[in-house]
Each structure stands twice: as structure tokens, then as C-alpha cells.
Amino acid sequence: MLADHVGGGFPPGAAAALVDRQGAAARLWGGWAAVVPEHVPVVADTLFDLASLTKVTVTAPLVLLLRDRGLWSLDDPVTRWVPGFPRHDVTLWHCLTHTSGLPDHRPFFRETSGQGVRPALFREASLATGTAGQVVYSDLNFLLLGWALEACAGRPLRRLAREELLMPLGMRGADFRPGRRLRPRTAATEVDGDQRPEPGVVWGQVHDGNAWALAGVAGHAGLFAAVDDLAACALALLRPERHPVLSTGSIAEMCRPQAGQPPDVRGLGWRLQPPDWGGWPASTFWHTGFTGTSLLVAPEVGVAVVLLTNAVHPRRRPDEQAQLRRDVHRAVAEAMSWGPGP
């Protein structure tokens, strides 16, 4: 089914894995990592821009790791770790659950970059009219968590992620900022999109404009990884008692309903109960990335699904991307006898 999608031209390329508690039970890849400005095939170790999967593969677990080590509490106000942030009522927990009251998105990259992003976010936060407690999915929450992590750990986010999370998990190919050297192994994303001030193809660097403005390293986006890296991440979550980084209690807390109502129920970073992806158990947790990536973990049945695509290349086709995700996850659920679901 996935081959039919790729063979039909959308997405240009894909890599996927079905993971159980023994490891990757199936892996596949094919299609094109780039079609503009040249054709480059997807191979087994093609690096995909994970986009918002960065939130749940890097930022949320690092927040919980520092909590496990007693370095902070999820009830800490953001202002304790990000001086100058104007909202004293917003905690780390609010950011993890997207209940901070901050707006859903702001294109800071259009007006500033580097150190200018932080005061620009502070200005938006001071003007925000949202109410803490209501779920509004926002990259701003995880931008703040990225800065808070650096302050608490005393290390840059990229280094912290590699030393404390990616390497212990066996995600050896995963990293921020792949750069020109790794561009031939990287799946291209959008051409002439709205995430850059100037037109062009985004290839070998993060698609998200705000992460790009921060030199490719941010708490909400920026991680690149191959399918085996995500399979390693999923395997660790399917075996919480053997997770090399997080405590079993933190994993359980991460995947427990914390805020929101169907169809948008939130754990800590993760979304819960996929509404239209087939008959997955209620304990299933999942997340997507804007570029066409997703990760679903169903601990109750010991299965995870990794889907990496470059679905925004060379242009966005959001309805087809949503249908592809539904098709893939429904196919797995149906094949494993849970039925097609609602």
C-alpha cells in the first residue's frame, strides 16, 4: 500500500518501520529523497527532517530526565529558567501539555534571528490573551523548554541531546544541523515555501523557519534522523523497564492523559488516542511532524509504527498527507486483527 502511494508520486519518498518488543520487525524504504533540483533516491539511512517529532524524541524526554535527576520540578515556573519571560503563571508542565495560553504560532524568522528570537517571543507572550489550562498546540511552548533545558543542564541543547539521550538510545544517526556534508543523505523538503524570507529549495537544513532562525537547533524542531533511529526510540518506549534514560514512572506519566478532551488529548509532549487512524488501544500515544513524519507507540499490544516521508517536497499537499497517514496506520491495525476502527 505504501509502495502504491510512492509509486503514484506522493509522497516522493518514504521510509517506515514496524517495531515490536524485539526490535524492528519490518523495515522498508523507497522513492526519492529529492526531485528538485535533482533526483536522489531514498536509501536505508536517508535522514528525514523530523519537524515536530523533535518535541517528543528530544525535548520532552530531556525535561523528564532532568526531573528524574532532581534538577527541577515540572511545577517550576518558566521564569525560573528563562529569565525575562513575562508570564509568571506558566510552568514547565503547562509547556509540555500545550496549556500555557501562548498563541499557536508566530513567524519570528521573518523579523529576527539568533538572539533576537527570545525577546520577540517574550513580546508575544506579554500580549497573549489565551488562558492557562486550555490546550492550544504551540511551538512557542517547546522553544521555551529548549532554552530552559540549556539553562538547567548548563549545556547547549544539541550537545545535551546527543550525550544524554540520542547516544544512550542507540540513535547514532540522529542529530541537529546535518549541513552540506550530509546533504546527499538528507531528504529535501519545501521549494519556494513560506518558511524562508527568500525562495529556494530547503535541503540539508531544517524546514521550520523559527528553528532555522536559531541555526537549526530548537526545542520544537530541528532533529534529523533515519528510520532505524526512530525504531530505536520506539523500541525503548515499548520496553519501559529497560529504557536506558527514563524511569518507568516518567514514561508512564508521559503517556497518561494530562490535559484536553477528545480528539485532542495530551500527555507530556505526546498526543493520545489517535482519532481516525484505526482501532488502536486507548493507551496508544503518537505525534506527527509537519514535513510528513509520524511515530505511533501502542504499548498495550507491543507495537510501534515509524513513518518518515518528505511529503512537503516539492510542495505541500496536506490533505493527501493526512490520508497517507490514515491509510498506513489503519492498514497495520487491520492486519493485526484490531479491525479498521471508526
N, C-alpha and C positions, 0 to 999 in steps of 0.2 A: 504494500500500500504506500509506504513512504517512497519507495523507488518510483512508483507511478507518479507521485507528486513531483519529485525531482525531474523525472523524465519529461513531464509536461511543462517544465520551465519554471516552476515555483515550488519551493524556493530554489535559488540557483544551486545551492549545495547544502548538505546536511551530514551530521554525524550523530549517532544515537547509541544508547546502551540500555539494556535491561539488566538490572542488578538484583541479586538475591543475597542471602547472608553468607554465601561462599565467595562472592565476587561478581564480576561481570559475566552473566550467563550468556549474553549475546551482545555483539558489537557490530556496527555497520557504518559505512561512510560512502559518500559518492557525490557526484555533481561537481560544481565549480565553486572554488573559493573566491574567484573574481571573474567577471566577464567584461569589466571596464576598468582600466584601459586595455587589458589583455586577458586571455583565458588562462586561468591557473586551476588545476584540479584540486579537489579536497582529497587529502591523504589521511592516514590514521592519526597523525599528530598535528593536524591543522589546528591552529589556535583561533578560537572564536572570541569575539568581544562579548563578555557575559552581561554587560549592561547592569541592570538592577539585581541580577543574581549575586553581584558583589555584596549587596546588603546582607544576604543570608549565608554566603560562603566565607565572608571575611569579617564584616563589621559586627553583626550580632554575636557570632561565637566569641570574638575577641572581647566584647563587652562582658559576656558571661564568664569568660576565663579570668579576667581581672577581678570580677566579683568573687569567683571561687577562691582566688588567692587573697581575698580580704583587702584589696586595694581600694575598693569603693563599694557603694551600695546603689542599687537601681533607683532608690529614692533620692539620691543626691540631686540637687538642682543643677541644671546645666551650667549655671553661672559659676559654680564652684570650680569647674574645669575649663570653662571657656569664658574668661573674664571679658566683661563688656557686653555680654549678651543681655538684652534688656528685659527678658521675661523671667522673673524670679519664681514664677509658679510652674515652670516647665522642668520636669525631671528627666533623667535618662530613660526611665520606664515610659514616659509619655512619648519620647522619640522612638523607642523600639516598637511601640504599638501604634504609631501614627495618630496619637491623640493629643498632640501638643497645641493644636489650634493654629498652627502655621499654615500659610497658603500652600496649595498643591505644587506649584512650580513657579520659578522666576528665572528668566534667561540672563543671569548675571554676566555671562560671557560677552553679551552684546555691548556692555558698558565698561567692563573692567577685566582684570586677570590677576593671577598671583595673589599677593597680599591684599589686593583690593576687594576680593570676593567676600572676605569676612565682614568688613564694615557694611558692604552692600546688603548682605543677609541680615545683619543687625537692624538696618533701617527698615527692611521689610517686616521683620519681626515686631518692631515697635509700632508699626501701622496695622498689624494683623487684627482682624475682628473675630476670628474663629474662637470657639470655646474649647478649653482643655477638657478632654474626655470624649469628644466626638471624633470618630475615625475619619480622617482626611489623608489619603495617601500622599506623601510629600517627600521629595528628595531632600528638602531642607533639613528634615529630621536626621537623616543619616550623614549629611555634611557635618552637622554639629557633633554627631557621635564620633566621626572620624577625627575631628580636632580634639575632642575630649579624650579619646584613646591616646593620642600622641602626648597630651599633657600628663595623663596619669602614668603612662608607661615610660615616659621620657625618651621615646624613640620615634622616628618617622614611621608613618603608617605602613609604607611599603616594607621596611625592614622588620617591623613588628609582625606583620602578616607572614612573611617568609620564615622568620625564626621560630615563632610561637605556634603557627597554625599550618601553613602550607607544607612545609617540610615534614613535620611530625605526622601529617595525614598521608604522606606519600604523593602529594600533588606537586610533583617536581617540575612539571612544565608550566605551572600556573604562575603568573606574575603580572604586575602592572607595567605599562610602558614597553611593549615589545620592541619598538624602534625600527629603524631602517634595516638593520641586520636581519631581523626575523620577519620582515615584511613578506618575503616569498612564502612563508609558512602560515601567514595570517589571512583569515577570511576578510575580504573587503566589506564595507558597509555602504552608506548612502552616497549618492552622487548629486551634487548641487542641492543638498538639503538645507534645513533651517538651523542646523547645529554649528554652523560656521559663519563668520561675517562675510566670507568670500566664497564663491562657487568652487567646486572641485570634488574629487573622489576622496573619501575618507578611507584610508588603508594603512594599516600598520600603526594606527593611533586610535585612541578611544573615540567612539562616535559622539557620546554625550558632550554637549557644549560646555557645561559647567565643570565637568571633570577635565576636559581639555584645557580650560582656563586655569586649572590648578596643576598643570603639567602632567596630567594623566593619572594622578593618584588622588582618590577621594573616597569618602565613606559610602557613597551611594552608587558609584560606578567606576569602572576603570580596569577591573581584573580581566585578563585574557587566560583562556585555558583550553586544553584539548579534552576530548571525550573521556579518556582514561583518568584525567584529573578529577572530573566530576563524578566518575564512577567510584573513585577512591573516597571522595567526600560522602557520597551516598552510602557506601558500604559501612563507613564508620557510624553513620546515623542509624543504620539498621542493626548495629551491634553496640548499643549504648554502654553496656557493661565493659566493653573493650575499647571504647573511644580513647584515643591517645592524648586528648587535650581536655575535653569537658567531662565534668562529673555526670553521673546518670541523673541526678536530681536536676541539674541545669538543663539537660536535654529534655527531660520530661516537662519542665517549666516552659521551655522554649516552644514546645509543641502543644501546649494546653491553651484553650480559649482564654484570652485575656481581655479582649475588647471587641466591640462591634456586634452586628447581627447579620444573619444570612441575607444576602450572599457574600458579605464582606466581613468574615470573622477573622480576627487577628490573634496570633500568638506573639511571641517575641521575635519580631522580624518577619516571620513566616505568615502566609495565609493558610487558612484551614478549610477543610471540606470543599473541594473543588465542585462548583455548582453544576457544570454541564460537561464534565469530562468522563462520564461513565459511572458505573456503580462501585466507586471506591469506598472503603470503610470511612466512617465519620472521623476516625483518628488520623486520616491522611493529611499531610501538610505539603505545601507546594509554593512555588514562586515562579515568576516569569521575568524575562529581560526584554526590553524594547526592541533589541536587534533581532529577536527571533529565537531566544533561548528559553529553556524551562527546566526545572527539576522538581519531580514529584517523589515523595517518600511515603510509603504505606507500611508502617512498622507492624500493624496488626496481621498483615499477610506476608510480611518479609520481602517486599518487592519495592524497587525504585525505578523510575524512568528518567533517563537523561536525554534531552533533545536539544541539539545545538544546530542552529541554522543561521544563514546570513540573509534573512527574509526581508531586510530593508535595502538590499542591494539589487539593482542599482537605484530602485525607488521603493517607497513604502507601498505595501498592499495589505493594510491592516485586516480587512475582512477575510482575505484568503489566509492570512497568518493565523487568525483565530480559528478558522475552520480546520487548518492543518493540525493545530494542537488538539482540537476536539477529536479529530479522526485518529490520531496516534494513540491518545490515552484511552479512548473508547475501544479501540482495537485490542489493546493489551488487556483491559478489564474484561472484555467479552471472551477473549481467547483463554483467559484464566478462570472462566466459569463464574464470574460475578454477575454476568449479564450486562446488557448495554446501558442500564441505568436510565435515569429520567431524561 
